[in-house]
Amino acid sequence: MLGSIRPALCLCCDQLSLDSRDGTSASRFWGQPPRDPRYAGQQPAGRLADRTRSVAVPTVLYRLLFRLVLQNIRPEAAHAGATRVMRIVETVPALSWLLRKLIGPPDPALQVRTLGLTFPSPLGVAAGMDKDATWFEGLGDLGFGFVEVGTITARPQQGNPRPRVWRLSEDQALLNSMGFPNPGADATAARLRDRRGRTIIGANLGKSMTVSIDDAGRDYAESVGKVAPLSDYVVLNVSSPNTPGLRTMQGVERLGGLIANVRQELARIGCQVPLLIKIAPDLSDEELDAIADLALALELDGIVAVNTTVERTGLASGDAAILARAGGISGPPLRARAIYVLERLRARVGDALVLVSVGGITTPDDAWQRVLAGATLVQAYTGLVYGGPSWPRHINRGLSKRVREAGFKSLHDAIGAGVKCASIPQAPSAPTRSGEESSARPRHGRLPVGRASAAR
Ligand SMILES: Cc1cc2nc3c(=O)[nH]c(=O)nc-3n(C[C@H](O)[C@H](O)[C@H](O)COP(=O)(O)O)c2cc1C
């Protein structure tokens, strides 16, 4: 035990002191991107940037806990433990009150009004964290502006056999092949019916594993009928790499059919709820543009971009046995691609759609860069796993500082503000794909000139 305590303490102290005097080391630990010259006008410089990069005591304590305890527990078991603790906090009013007092409400300057809602912070929890819709209120208490529960399927299902989540610690990343384990739409609806209404909830819906792609429309519609009236927005997830064939639903023909099915059901039950789709990072430029055009034509409310990637290169983690497994990678290795997809979508749709950017957000600068690039909202999963419970507060505080430093009255005013000084996005180098989808390697090209001018 002592043997593992000492390196852990050294690691934390090392990070603490290095972070406060040198941004480079912080970048390495958090996987922070180099400053993007295209957003120079809005990015913090000098003392402010250094201050907000320094590491707070709760973060250091969490890193210690992570290194000494959590790292030695299987990721799913650690997740279940965290869920249990948060549910206890949530059900004991005094604890929940104390937590909210400690964390404090997000700065009102972070409020975002979109989708007919007022989000207290643009930072939300990405789908997969609260698959069962059991601890969204606790996540809201930690400072998240909203929680996307699910993925929920019409029928309850176990998902793929365990183990199905692996830590890629050297990359601060995760690999998962969960396959939508969830209690099904009926059970989720029962839980959402009990919600106290504090936290904004999105329902992320997927296809039941046993249903064929041809019947997927009906299957999604069944979930929509049960869950949509109890949710603040709905996301059709057509991008998980862990349900065979699901990503083929991103083709415009199938996607159009799916949206028609879902809209029919919403009309039948008289439910008006914002409708978004969640897409993969591994799409070609042509596929991205086609989805963006379809979303505009069908007047969807927005696009959540992106899900996990099936790419396997550029990773520091060298465990070939783990990397050879099927599944999607999340966290910093996804960052460059997530930014590229966001910029491409924004160039295509302007501000006609709500763009929710997700993938590799670990620092306030990551979140801020997405906002400047046109994301109305951002989400994270892996950042919370490695950052711990104080992480959302850290991001919120950093965002507040960046809003003020850049001279905006509110974060809302900063959405897309970097686009005018951003050039047409250049694709990050596309590494070799592994697995089933390798034939559909992205073909990165330039945007058609006419459409590019739609960017603000
Ligand atoms: C363990 C795990 C489970 C996930 N489950 C889902 C899911 O059920 N539905 C979904 O749409 N995305 C799911 N995701 C993807 C995340 O919502 C997110 O799109 C992705 O992890 C990229 O964000 P990040 O880099 O902040 O983690 C999952 C991710 C992880 C790591």
The ligand as a Tripos MOL2 file, in Angstrom:
@<TRIPOS>MOLECULE
LIG
   31    33     1     0     0
SMALL
NO_CHARGES

@<TRIPOS>ATOM
      1 C1        -18.8120    4.2350  -20.7590 C.3       1 LIG1
      2 C2        -19.5100    5.0770  -21.7750 C.ar      1 LIG1
      3 C3        -20.8400    4.8330  -22.0880 C.ar      1 LIG1
      4 C4        -21.4840    5.6110  -23.0400 C.ar      1 LIG1
      5 N1        -22.7930    5.3640  -23.3240 N.ar      1 LIG1
      6 C5        -23.4400    6.1360  -24.2270 C.ar      1 LIG1
      7 C6        -24.8070    5.9230  -24.5050 C.ar      1 LIG1
      8 O1        -25.4570    5.0570  -23.9270 O.2       1 LIG1
      9 N2        -25.4010    6.7180  -25.4420 N.ar      1 LIG1
     10 C7        -24.7230    7.7210  -26.1020 C.ar      1 LIG1
     11 O2        -25.3140    8.4150  -26.9230 O.2       1 LIG1
     12 N3        -23.4170    7.9510  -25.8390 N.ar      1 LIG1
     13 C8        -22.7690    7.1830  -24.9230 C.ar      1 LIG1
     14 N4        -21.4550    7.4220  -24.6500 N.ar      1 LIG1
     15 C9        -20.7520    8.4810  -25.4160 C.3       1 LIG1
     16 C10       -20.7420    9.8110  -24.6720 C.3       1 LIG1
     17 O3        -22.0390   10.2940  -24.5040 O.3       1 LIG1
     18 C11       -19.9030   10.8460  -25.4270 C.3       1 LIG1
     19 O4        -20.5230   11.0950  -26.6730 O.3       1 LIG1
     20 C12       -18.4820   10.3960  -25.6680 C.3       1 LIG1
     21 O5        -17.9940    9.7040  -24.5560 O.3       1 LIG1
     22 C13       -17.5500   11.5720  -25.9630 C.3       1 LIG1
     23 O6        -17.5260   12.4610  -24.8630 O.3       1 LIG1
     24 P1        -16.3170   12.4850  -23.7920 P.3       1 LIG1
     25 O7        -15.0370   12.5510  -24.5570 O.co2     1 LIG1
     26 O8        -16.5850   13.6990  -22.9530 O.co2     1 LIG1
     27 O9        -16.4260   11.2340  -23.0070 O.co2     1 LIG1
     28 C14       -20.7900    6.6520  -23.6960 C.ar      1 LIG1
     29 C15       -19.4600    6.9130  -23.3590 C.ar      1 LIG1
     30 C16       -18.8220    6.1410  -22.4220 C.ar      1 LIG1
     31 C17       -17.3760    6.4540  -22.0890 C.3       1 LIG1
@<TRIPOS>BOND
     1     1     2 1
     2     2     3 ar
     3     2    30 ar
     4     3     4 ar
     5     4     5 ar
     6     4    28 ar
     7     5     6 ar
     8     6     7 ar
     9     6    13 1
    10     7     8 2
    11     7     9 ar
    12     9    10 ar
    13    10    11 2
    14    10    12 ar
    15    12    13 ar
    16    13    14 ar
    17    14    15 1
    18    14    28 ar
    19    15    16 1
    20    16    17 1
    21    16    18 1
    22    18    19 1
    23    18    20 1
    24    20    21 1
    25    20    22 1
    26    22    23 1
    27    23    24 1
    28    24    25 2
    29    24    26 1
    30    24    27 1
    31    28    29 ar
    32    29    30 ar
    33    30    31 1
@<TRIPOS>SUBSTRUCTURE
     1 LIG1         1 GROUP 0 **** ****
